[in-house]
Amino acid sequence: MTYSFFGAVPHGGARSFSSVRFQRKRVALAVAQLSLVAPLLFPMSSTSWAQADVDVSLDTVTVRSSSDTPLERPVSTGSRLDLSARDTAASVEVTTREQLEARGDASLVDAITRSTGITSLGHPGNSGSSLSARGFTDATSVMRLYDGTRQYGGVGVSFPFDTWSIDRIEVLRGPASVIYGDGAIGGVVNVIPKKPTRGPIQSEVQATAGTRGKHALAFGSGGAINDQWSYRLDVSGDQSDGWVDRGDSSNRTVSGALRWDVTQNFVLQLSHAQGRQKPMRYFGTPLINGVQDPAIRERNYNVADSRIQYSDRWTELSAQWALGNDVVVRSKLYH
């Protein structure tokens, strides 16, 4: 079979092109080539389609979650009912003891500011502990609690400052004045110390050494003495030469608690904690033409007889009486 067709040329005349003849041999060759390429384009053969229709049984996979997850643990900061973080209708973040050890945070302010939305505005005038949350600053707007009890301070709260004796840190973002009164507009930070436990007595020691004369030593012990009495004791201290001349600093802290299980439902606990801080007496280096000179970067321009020191004590007697499965009465006397 032969077909003829015409095309236009530049001079406007019509001219006949050469005819294109399709022969049966060429058609047969094209069909043969297509049969060779088809398996490459469509690798699923009829046998494969048949196998796809067969039901394949897979091994059963069972996923279980641990009951002791951070979301299921009681949070005392978000409410007075010891609800879990999942059930608390507020933005609450908990930093556990395991996280403190994994991160290596020795300073309490460093550990607190790892929480989302919390920043530090510390300087020597507020003991280096001022916090900011959601645009609110200082202790008058971001409240600090120690084991659920409000700490009062004019522009800052200087205790606790070391994480060795801390069990966990709970941060509540947003207003909480309904629970804790004025001073909790931006948020609440609840620092919960280690407490006596009913398990066997366990002790631990931690030693640290670093550059610029950095060294620290900490000791902790706690457990049940007998069926009614248990205790907790933590002691820590650190010292450093600092990174500027006359930039030495030192910290000491001790905390202890004694618990008496009078009955199965009535518990008394006497605790005491105190600390002393001598932070680095450094207020910055002057700039030369608006630029820091490396030659004076490590010089301390503060007066030679300067002194900064914070001393704190906290004594507390608490009682807890469980009247039933759903009713608990708590009372605290502190100084």
SULRA-V339463 format. One line per field, one symbol per residue. ss: DSSP state (~ for helix, > for strand, _ for the rest). phi: phi as a letter, one per 30 degrees, with the letter a starting at -180 (. if undefined). burial: I if it has 24 or more other ideal C-beta (glycine too) atoms within 12 Angstrom, else O. A space follows every 50 residues. Layout:
# SULRA-V339463
ss->???
phi->???
burial->???
This chain:
# SULRA-V339463
ss->_>>__>>>_____>>>___>>__~~~~~~~~~~~~~~~~~~____~~~~~ ~~_____________________>_________>______>>>>>_~~~~ ~~~___>~~~~~_____>>>___~~~____>>>__>>____>>>>>__>> ___________>___>>>>>>>>___~~~~______>>>>>>>_______ _>>>>>>>>_____>>>>>>>>>>____>>>>>>>>>>>>________>> >>>>>>>>>>>____>>>>>>>>>>>>>_________>__>__~~~____ _________>>>>>>>>>>>>>_____>>>>>>>_
phi->.bcbbcbdcedidcbddddccccddddddddddddddedddbdddddddd dddddcccddcccbcddccedcddbdddacchddddcddadcbccddddd dddidccdddddddddicbcbdaedciicdbbbhicbiddbcdccchicd ccadbabcbdbccdccdabccccjdbddccidjbddlbccccddbdbcdd dbbbbbbbbadhidabbbbbaalddadccbbabbbaabaadicbdhcdba bbabbabbcbddbdcbbcbcbbbaabbbddcbbjcdcchibdcedcdccc cdddcdabbbbbbbbbcbbbbcdadcbbcbbbbbb
burial->OOOOOOOOOOOOOOOOOOOOOOOOOOOOOOOOOOOOOOOOOOOOOOOOOO OOOOOOOOOOOOOOOOOOOOOOIIIIIIIOOOOOIOOIOIIIIIIIIOOI OOOOIIIIIIIIIIIOIIOIIIOIOIIIIIIIIIOIIIIIIIIIIIIIII IOIOIIIIIIIIIIIIIIIIIIIIIIOOIIOOIIIIIIIIIIIIIIOOOO OOOOOIOOOOOOOOOIIIOIIIOOOOOOOIIIIIIIIIIIOOOOOOIIII IIIIIIIIIIIOOOOOIIIIIIIIIIIIIIIIOOOOOOOOOOOOOOOOOI OOOOOOOIOIOIOIOIOIOIOOOOOOOOOIOOOOO
